[in-house]
Protein backbone atom coordinates (compact mmCIF):
# COMPACT_ATOMS: atom_id res chain seq x y z
CA UNK A 1 0.00 0.00 0.00
CA UNK A 2 1.39 3.38 -1.00
CA UNK A 3 0.90 6.30 1.36
CA UNK A 4 0.50 9.73 -0.23
CA UNK A 5 2.61 12.44 1.32
CA UNK A 6 1.54 16.05 0.98
CA UNK A 7 4.34 18.26 -0.32
CA UNK A 8 4.29 21.91 0.60
CA UNK A 9 4.86 24.12 -2.44
CA UNK A 10 8.32 25.64 -2.42
CA UNK A 11 8.28 29.35 -1.76
CA UNK A 12 10.09 31.42 -4.33
CA UNK A 13 11.54 34.91 -4.25
CA UNK A 14 10.15 37.06 -7.02
CA UNK A 15 12.19 39.89 -8.48
CA UNK A 16 10.33 42.51 -10.47
CA UNK A 17 11.55 45.53 -12.33
CA UNK A 18 10.19 49.04 -11.92
CA UNK A 19 10.84 52.15 -13.99
CA UNK A 20 10.87 55.54 -12.32
CA UNK A 21 11.88 59.00 -13.41
CA UNK A 22 15.01 59.95 -11.49
CA UNK A 23 16.56 63.40 -11.34
CA UNK A 24 20.31 63.75 -11.55
CA UNK A 25 22.36 66.23 -9.54
CA UNK A 26 25.87 66.75 -10.90
CA UNK A 27 27.96 68.81 -8.45
CA UNK A 28 30.97 70.77 -9.64
CA UNK A 29 33.80 71.96 -7.41
CA UNK A 30 33.96 73.93 -5.27
CA UNK A 31 31.26 71.87 -3.57
CA UNK A 32 30.35 74.61 -1.08
CA UNK A 33 29.69 77.02 -3.94
CA UNK A 34 27.59 74.40 -5.71
CA UNK A 35 25.57 73.82 -2.53
CA UNK A 36 24.95 77.58 -2.31
CA UNK A 37 23.49 77.52 -5.84
CA UNK A 38 21.40 74.49 -4.93
CA UNK A 39 20.06 76.42 -1.94
CA UNK A 40 19.15 79.27 -4.28
CA UNK A 41 17.25 76.83 -6.50
CA UNK A 42 15.47 75.34 -3.49
CA UNK A 43 14.39 78.74 -2.19
CA UNK A 44 12.67 79.43 -5.50
CA UNK A 45 11.36 75.86 -5.86
CA UNK A 46 10.52 74.70 -2.34
CA UNK A 47 9.75 71.02 -2.07
CA UNK A 48 10.99 70.28 -5.59
CA UNK A 49 13.09 67.28 -4.50
CA UNK A 50 10.73 65.93 -1.85
CA UNK A 51 9.72 62.33 -2.55
CA UNK A 52 11.77 62.09 -5.74
CA UNK A 53 14.60 59.64 -6.41
CA UNK A 54 17.84 61.54 -6.91
CA UNK A 55 20.99 60.22 -8.57
CA UNK A 56 24.28 61.89 -7.63
CA UNK A 57 26.65 62.14 -10.59
CA UNK A 58 30.20 62.57 -9.27
CA UNK A 59 31.99 62.51 -12.63
CA UNK A 60 33.02 66.17 -12.33
CA UNK A 61 33.99 66.00 -8.66
CA UNK A 62 36.93 63.94 -7.40
CA UNK A 63 35.85 63.04 -3.88
CA UNK A 64 37.05 60.39 -1.46
CA UNK A 65 34.65 58.30 0.61
CA UNK A 66 34.58 60.73 3.53
CA UNK A 67 33.83 63.67 1.22
CA UNK A 68 31.04 61.73 -0.53
CA UNK A 69 29.50 60.85 2.83
CA UNK A 70 29.69 64.50 3.86
CA UNK A 71 28.06 65.64 0.61
CA UNK A 72 25.24 63.10 0.90
CA UNK A 73 24.67 64.23 4.50
CA UNK A 74 24.54 67.87 3.39
CA UNK A 75 21.98 66.97 0.73
CA UNK A 76 19.99 64.98 3.28
CA UNK A 77 19.77 68.06 5.48
CA UNK A 78 18.13 69.75 2.50
CA UNK A 79 15.57 66.98 2.14
CA UNK A 80 17.31 65.40 -0.86
CA UNK A 81 17.47 61.59 -0.74
CA UNK A 82 20.24 60.03 -2.81
CA UNK A 83 19.29 56.57 -4.09
CA UNK A 84 22.35 55.89 -6.26
CA UNK A 85 25.68 57.18 -7.50
CA UNK A 86 27.13 57.61 -10.97
CA UNK A 87 30.54 58.58 -12.25
CA UNK A 88 32.38 57.59 -9.06
CA UNK A 89 35.48 55.45 -8.64
CA UNK A 90 34.34 52.09 -7.19
CA UNK A 91 37.51 51.94 -5.11
CA UNK A 92 36.40 55.09 -3.27
CA UNK A 93 33.01 53.68 -2.30
CA UNK A 94 32.36 51.87 0.95
CA UNK A 95 29.41 49.65 1.92
CA UNK A 96 27.68 52.53 3.73
CA UNK A 97 27.24 54.55 0.51
CA UNK A 98 24.36 54.26 -1.99
CA UNK A 99 24.99 51.77 -4.81
CA UNK A 100 27.00 52.67 -7.88
CA UNK A 101 24.66 52.55 -10.87
CA UNK A 102 25.81 51.42 -14.29
CA UNK A 103 24.27 51.35 -17.73
CA UNK A 104 22.25 54.53 -17.32
CA UNK A 105 21.50 56.39 -20.52
CA UNK A 106 22.26 60.11 -20.65
CA UNK A 107 19.19 62.24 -21.26
CA UNK A 108 20.45 63.59 -24.59
CA UNK A 109 20.96 60.04 -25.85
CA UNK A 110 17.30 59.11 -25.51
CA UNK A 111 15.59 59.25 -28.89
CA UNK A 112 12.02 59.09 -30.10
CA UNK A 113 12.24 55.36 -30.76
CA UNK A 114 13.33 54.56 -27.21
CA UNK A 115 10.91 52.82 -24.90
CA UNK A 116 9.12 54.61 -22.09
CA UNK A 117 11.32 52.72 -19.64
CA UNK A 118 14.41 54.25 -21.24
CA UNK A 119 13.21 57.79 -20.63
CA UNK A 120 13.61 57.75 -16.90
CA UNK A 121 16.45 60.15 -16.26
CA UNK A 122 16.16 63.91 -16.34
CA UNK A 123 19.42 65.79 -15.95
CA UNK A 124 18.90 68.69 -13.59
CA UNK A 125 22.27 70.28 -12.89
CA UNK A 126 21.28 72.98 -10.43
CA UNK A 127 24.55 74.83 -11.02
CA UNK A 128 23.75 75.62 -14.66
CA UNK A 129 22.39 79.11 -15.03
CA UNK A 130 21.77 81.11 -18.19
CA UNK A 131 22.82 84.73 -18.52
CA UNK A 132 20.08 87.32 -18.06
CA UNK A 133 19.64 88.58 -21.60
CA UNK A 134 16.69 90.19 -23.33
CA UNK A 135 16.87 90.25 -27.11
CA UNK A 136 14.83 89.72 -30.21
CA UNK A 137 14.04 86.04 -30.85
CA UNK A 138 15.55 84.28 -33.86
CA UNK A 139 13.60 84.77 -37.08
CA UNK A 140 12.96 81.06 -37.61
CA UNK A 141 12.36 78.93 -34.49
CA UNK A 142 14.17 75.61 -34.33
CA UNK A 143 11.98 72.54 -34.77
CA UNK A 144 11.07 70.41 -31.78
CA UNK A 145 12.77 67.03 -31.46
CA UNK A 146 9.82 65.19 -29.93
CA UNK A 147 6.74 64.32 -31.99
CA UNK A 148 4.36 63.70 -29.09
CA UNK A 149 2.49 66.19 -26.92
CA UNK A 150 0.30 66.49 -23.83
CA UNK A 151 -2.74 68.80 -23.64
CA UNK A 152 -3.92 69.99 -20.21
CA UNK A 153 -7.38 71.50 -20.46
CA UNK A 154 -7.53 72.42 -16.75
CA UNK A 155 -5.24 74.78 -14.84
CA UNK A 156 -2.30 73.28 -12.97
CA UNK A 157 -3.09 74.02 -9.33
CA UNK A 158 -0.67 74.88 -6.55
CA UNK A 159 1.18 71.79 -5.32
CA UNK A 160 0.57 69.84 -8.53
CA UNK A 161 3.47 68.50 -10.57
CA UNK A 162 3.11 67.48 -14.22
CA UNK A 163 6.05 65.60 -15.73
CA UNK A 164 5.92 64.64 -19.41
CA UNK A 165 9.36 63.59 -20.69
CA UNK A 166 8.26 62.57 -24.19
CA UNK A 167 7.37 65.88 -25.84
CA UNK A 168 5.58 69.23 -25.59
CA UNK A 169 3.07 70.25 -22.92
CA UNK A 170 0.26 72.71 -23.67
CA UNK A 171 -1.69 74.22 -20.77
CA UNK A 172 -4.95 75.91 -21.78
CA UNK A 173 -5.31 77.51 -18.34
CA UNK A 174 -2.75 78.82 -15.88
CA UNK A 175 0.10 77.31 -13.90
CA UNK A 176 -0.45 78.42 -10.32
CA UNK A 177 2.21 79.53 -7.88
CA UNK A 178 3.73 76.45 -6.28
CA UNK A 179 2.86 74.26 -9.28
CA UNK A 180 5.28 72.95 -11.87
CA UNK A 181 5.33 71.55 -15.38
CA UNK A 182 8.34 69.56 -16.60
CA UNK A 183 8.45 68.69 -20.31
CA UNK A 184 10.90 66.92 -22.57
CA UNK A 185 9.93 69.39 -25.29
CA UNK A 186 8.45 72.90 -25.24
CA UNK A 187 5.85 74.32 -22.86
CA UNK A 188 2.93 76.46 -24.06
CA UNK A 189 0.83 78.25 -21.42
CA UNK A 190 -2.28 80.02 -22.70
CA UNK A 191 -2.96 81.51 -19.26
CA UNK A 192 -0.72 83.01 -16.61
CA UNK A 193 2.52 81.25 -15.72
CA UNK A 194 3.00 81.81 -11.99
CA UNK A 195 4.73 78.56 -11.00
CA UNK A 196 7.71 76.72 -12.47
CA UNK A 197 8.13 75.70 -16.11
CA UNK A 198 11.04 73.42 -17.05
CA UNK A 199 11.29 72.63 -20.76
CA UNK A 200 13.82 70.48 -22.61
CA UNK A 201 14.21 68.36 -19.50
CA UNK A 202 15.47 65.35 -21.47
CA UNK A 203 18.40 67.27 -22.95
CA UNK A 204 16.53 69.20 -25.66
CA UNK A 205 18.23 72.59 -25.96
CA UNK A 206 15.84 73.56 -28.77
CA UNK A 207 12.81 73.55 -26.52
CA UNK A 208 10.99 76.81 -25.74
CA UNK A 209 8.59 78.23 -23.21
CA UNK A 210 5.64 80.40 -24.28
CA UNK A 211 3.14 82.05 -21.94
CA UNK A 212 0.39 84.65 -22.25
CA UNK A 213 1.36 86.31 -18.96
CA UNK A 214 4.76 85.87 -17.34
CA UNK A 215 4.73 85.82 -13.55
CA UNK A 216 6.91 82.72 -13.30
CA UNK A 217 8.71 81.68 -10.15
CA UNK A 218 11.27 79.85 -12.26
CA UNK A 219 11.86 78.96 -15.89
CA UNK A 220 14.36 76.42 -17.17
CA UNK A 221 15.44 75.02 -20.53
CA UNK A 222 17.81 72.05 -20.69
CA UNK A 223 18.82 72.70 -17.06
CA UNK A 224 19.70 76.37 -17.55
CA UNK A 225 17.38 78.37 -15.32
CA UNK A 226 16.27 81.85 -14.35
CA UNK A 227 14.38 82.73 -11.16
CA UNK A 228 11.80 85.48 -10.75
CA UNK A 229 14.34 87.75 -9.05
CA UNK A 230 16.69 87.40 -12.01
CA UNK A 231 14.17 88.29 -14.72
CA UNK A 232 13.83 91.72 -16.27
CA UNK A 233 11.00 93.50 -14.46
CA UNK A 234 9.82 94.86 -17.82
CA UNK A 235 8.98 91.31 -18.89
CA UNK A 236 6.79 90.55 -15.89
CA UNK A 237 3.08 90.37 -16.56
CA UNK A 238 3.55 90.27 -20.34
CA UNK A 239 3.32 87.59 -23.04
CA UNK A 240 6.82 86.16 -23.39
CA UNK A 241 8.84 83.39 -24.92
CA UNK A 242 12.04 81.83 -23.63
CA UNK A 243 14.68 79.96 -25.57
CA UNK A 244 18.27 78.78 -25.21
CA UNK A 245 20.99 79.86 -27.61
CA UNK A 246 24.71 79.27 -27.10
CA UNK A 247 24.00 78.36 -23.46
CA UNK A 248 22.30 81.71 -22.90
CA UNK A 249 18.74 81.60 -21.59
CA UNK A 250 16.95 84.47 -23.32
CA UNK A 251 13.53 85.98 -22.63
CA UNK A 252 11.64 88.26 -25.00
CA UNK A 253 8.22 89.89 -25.03
CA UNK A 254 5.71 88.70 -27.61
CA UNK A 255 3.54 91.83 -27.68
C-alpha positions in Angstrom: 0.0 0.0 0.0 1.4 3.4 -1.0 0.9 6.3 1.4 0.5 9.7 -0.2 2.6 12.4 1.3 1.5 16.0 1.0 4.3 18.3 -0.3 4.3 21.9 0.6 4.9 24.1 -2.4 8.3 25.6 -2.4 8.3 29.4 -1.8 10.1 31.4 -4.3 11.5 34.9 -4.2 10.1 37.1 -7.0 12.2 39.9 -8.5 10.3 42.5 -10.5 11.6 45.5 -12.3 10.2 49.0 -11.9 10.8 52.1 -14.0 10.9 55.5 -12.3 11.9 59.0 -13.4 15.0 60.0 -11.5 16.6 63.4 -11.3 20.3 63.8 -11.6 22.4 66.2 -9.5 25.9 66.7 -10.9 28.0 68.8 -8.5 31.0 70.8 -9.6 33.8 72.0 -7.4 34.0 73.9 -5.3 31.3 71.9 -3.6 30.4 74.6 -1.1 29.7 77.0 -3.9 27.6 74.4 -5.7 25.6 73.8 -2.5 25.0 77.6 -2.3 23.5 77.5 -5.8 21.4 74.5 -4.9 20.1 76.4 -1.9 19.2 79.3 -4.3 17.2 76.8 -6.5 15.5 75.3 -3.5 14.4 78.7 -2.2 12.7 79.4 -5.5 11.4 75.9 -5.9 10.5 74.7 -2.3 9.8 71.0 -2.1 11.0 70.3 -5.6 13.1 67.3 -4.5 10.7 65.9 -1.9 9.7 62.3 -2.5 11.8 62.1 -5.7 14.6 59.6 -6.4 17.8 61.5 -6.9 21.0 60.2 -8.6 24.3 61.9 -7.6 26.7 62.1 -10.6 30.2 62.6 -9.3 32.0 62.5 -12.6 33.0 66.2 -12.3 34.0 66.0 -8.7 36.9 63.9 -7.4 35.9 63.0 -3.9 37.1 60.4 -1.5 34.6 58.3 0.6 34.6 60.7 3.5 33.8 63.7 1.2 31.0 61.7 -0.5 29.5 60.8 2.8 29.7 64.5 3.9 28.1 65.6 0.6 25.2 63.1 0.9 24.7 64.2 4.5 24.5 67.9 3.4 22.0 67.0 0.7 20.0 65.0 3.3 19.8 68.1 5.5 18.1 69.8 2.5 15.6 67.0 2.1 17.3 65.4 -0.9 17.5 61.6 -0.7 20.2 60.0 -2.8 19.3 56.6 -4.1 22.3 55.9 -6.3 25.7 57.2 -7.5 27.1 57.6 -11.0 30.5 58.6 -12.2 32.4 57.6 -9.1 35.5 55.5 -8.6 34.3 52.1 -7.2 37.5 51.9 -5.1 36.4 55.1 -3.3 33.0 53.7 -2.3 32.4 51.9 0.9 29.4 49.7 1.9 27.7 52.5 3.7 27.2 54.5 0.5 24.4 54.3 -2.0 25.0 51.8 -4.8 27.0 52.7 -7.9 24.7 52.5 -10.9 25.8 51.4 -14.3 24.3 51.3 -17.7 22.3 54.5 -17.3 21.5 56.4 -20.5 22.3 60.1 -20.6 19.2 62.2 -21.3 20.5 63.6 -24.6 21.0 60.0 -25.9 17.3 59.1 -25.5 15.6 59.3 -28.9 12.0 59.1 -30.1 12.2 55.4 -30.8 13.3 54.6 -27.2 10.9 52.8 -24.9 9.1 54.6 -22.1 11.3 52.7 -19.6 14.4 54.3 -21.2 13.2 57.8 -20.6 13.6 57.7 -16.9 16.4 60.2 -16.3 16.2 63.9 -16.3 19.4 65.8 -16.0 18.9 68.7 -13.6 22.3 70.3 -12.9 21.3 73.0 -10.4 24.5 74.8 -11.0 23.8 75.6 -14.7 22.4 79.1 -15.0 21.8 81.1 -18.2 22.8 84.7 -18.5 20.1 87.3 -18.1 19.6 88.6 -21.6 16.7 90.2 -23.3 16.9 90.2 -27.1 14.8 89.7 -30.2 14.0 86.0 -30.9 15.6 84.3 -33.9 13.6 84.8 -37.1 13.0 81.1 -37.6 12.4 78.9 -34.5 14.2 75.6 -34.3 12.0 72.5 -34.8 11.1 70.4 -31.8 12.8 67.0 -31.5 9.8 65.2 -29.9 6.7 64.3 -32.0 4.4 63.7 -29.1 2.5 66.2 -26.9 0.3 66.5 -23.8 -2.7 68.8 -23.6 -3.9 70.0 -20.2 -7.4 71.5 -20.5 -7.5 72.4 -16.8 -5.2 74.8 -14.8 -2.3 73.3 -13.0 -3.1 74.0 -9.3 -0.7 74.9 -6.6 1.2 71.8 -5.3 0.6 69.8 -8.5 3.5 68.5 -10.6 3.1 67.5 -14.2 6.0 65.6 -15.7 5.9 64.6 -19.4 9.4 63.6 -20.7 8.3 62.6 -24.2 7.4 65.9 -25.8 5.6 69.2 -25.6 3.1 70.3 -22.9 0.3 72.7 -23.7 -1.7 74.2 -20.8 -4.9 75.9 -21.8 -5.3 77.5 -18.3 -2.8 78.8 -15.9 0.1 77.3 -13.9 -0.5 78.4 -10.3 2.2 79.5 -7.9 3.7 76.5 -6.3 2.9 74.3 -9.3 5.3 72.9 -11.9 5.3 71.6 -15.4 8.3 69.6 -16.6 8.5 68.7 -20.3 10.9 66.9 -22.6 9.9 69.4 -25.3 8.5 72.9 -25.2 5.9 74.3 -22.9 2.9 76.5 -24.1 0.8 78.3 -21.4 -2.3 80.0 -22.7 -3.0 81.5 -19.3 -0.7 83.0 -16.6 2.5 81.2 -15.7 3.0 81.8 -12.0 4.7 78.6 -11.0 7.7 76.7 -12.5 8.1 75.7 -16.1 11.0 73.4 -17.0 11.3 72.6 -20.8 13.8 70.5 -22.6 14.2 68.4 -19.5 15.5 65.4 -21.5 18.4 67.3 -22.9 16.5 69.2 -25.7 18.2 72.6 -26.0 15.8 73.6 -28.8 12.8 73.6 -26.5 11.0 76.8 -25.7 8.6 78.2 -23.2 5.6 80.4 -24.3 3.1 82.1 -21.9 0.4 84.6 -22.2 1.4 86.3 -19.0 4.8 85.9 -17.3 4.7 85.8 -13.6 6.9 82.7 -13.3 8.7 81.7 -10.2 11.3 79.8 -12.3 11.9 79.0 -15.9 14.4 76.4 -17.2 15.4 75.0 -20.5 17.8 72.0 -20.7 18.8 72.7 -17.1 19.7 76.4 -17.5 17.4 78.4 -15.3 16.3 81.8 -14.3 14.4 82.7 -11.2 11.8 85.5 -10.8 14.3 87.7 -9.0 16.7 87.4 -12.0 14.2 88.3 -14.7 13.8 91.7 -16.3 11.0 93.5 -14.5 9.8 94.9 -17.8 9.0 91.3 -18.9 6.8 90.6 -15.9 3.1 90.4 -16.6 3.6 90.3 -20.3 3.3 87.6 -23.0 6.8 86.2 -23.4 8.8 83.4 -24.9 12.0 81.8 -23.6 14.7 80.0 -25.6 18.3 78.8 -25.2 21.0 79.9 -27.6 24.7 79.3 -27.1 24.0 78.4 -23.5 22.3 81.7 -22.9 18.7 81.6 -21.6 17.0 84.5 -23.3 13.5 86.0 -22.6 11.6 88.3 -25.0 8.2 89.9 -25.0 5.7 88.7 -27.6 3.5 91.8 -27.7 
